[in-house]
């Protein structure tokens, strides 16, 4: 996920502390946050094989 977001010019990093399945995200301004959310949504959709139903079920993340 980190590499995929970096290719979309969204900078995130590993959380550290032995949490390999988590990423660290710094809060930015509204434009940066929207770009992050869109990139994350796109990459998650790609990883789930285009299954938007799954993503919509995660309404807290993808309203």
C-alpha positions in Angstrom: 0.0 0.0 0.0 2.8 2.4 0.9 4.4 1.9 -2.5 1.2 2.3 -4.4 0.3 5.5 -2.6 3.9 6.9 -3.2 3.4 6.2 -6.9 0.3 8.4 -6.7 2.5 11.1 -5.0 0.8 10.6 -1.7 3.5 10.3 1.0 2.7 7.9 3.9 5.0 5.7 5.9 5.1 2.5 8.0 3.6 2.8 11.4 6.6 1.1 13.1 6.6 -0.6 16.4 6.1 -4.0 14.9 2.8 -3.1 13.0 3.6 -4.3 9.4 -0.1 -4.1 8.4 -0.5 -0.4 9.3 0.5 2.9 7.7 1.3 6.3 9.3 -0.6 9.2 7.8 0.1 12.8 8.8 -2.9 15.2 8.7 -2.6 17.9 6.0 -4.9 20.6 4.7 -8.2 19.8 3.1 -6.7 19.4 -0.4 -4.0 17.0 0.8 -6.5 15.0 2.8 -8.9 14.7 -0.1 -6.0 13.6 -2.3 -5.0 11.0 0.3 -8.6 9.7 0.6 -9.1 9.4 -3.1 -5.7 7.6 -3.6 -6.5 5.2 -0.8 -10.0 4.6 -2.1 -8.6 3.9 -5.6 -5.9 1.6 -4.4 -8.2 -0.3 -2.0 -10.6 -0.8 -4.9 -7.8 -2.1 -7.1 -6.6 -4.5 -4.4 -10.2 -5.8 -3.9 -10.6 -6.4 -7.6 -12.9 -3.5 -8.1 -15.3 -4.5 -5.4 -16.9 -1.2 -4.5 -19.6 -2.9 -2.5 -16.9 -3.9 0.0 -15.6 -0.4 0.2 -19.0 1.1 0.7 -19.5 -1.3 3.6 -16.5 0.5 5.2 -18.5 3.8 5.4 -16.4 5.2 8.2 -13.5 5.3 5.8 -15.2 5.6 2.4 -18.5 7.5 2.8 
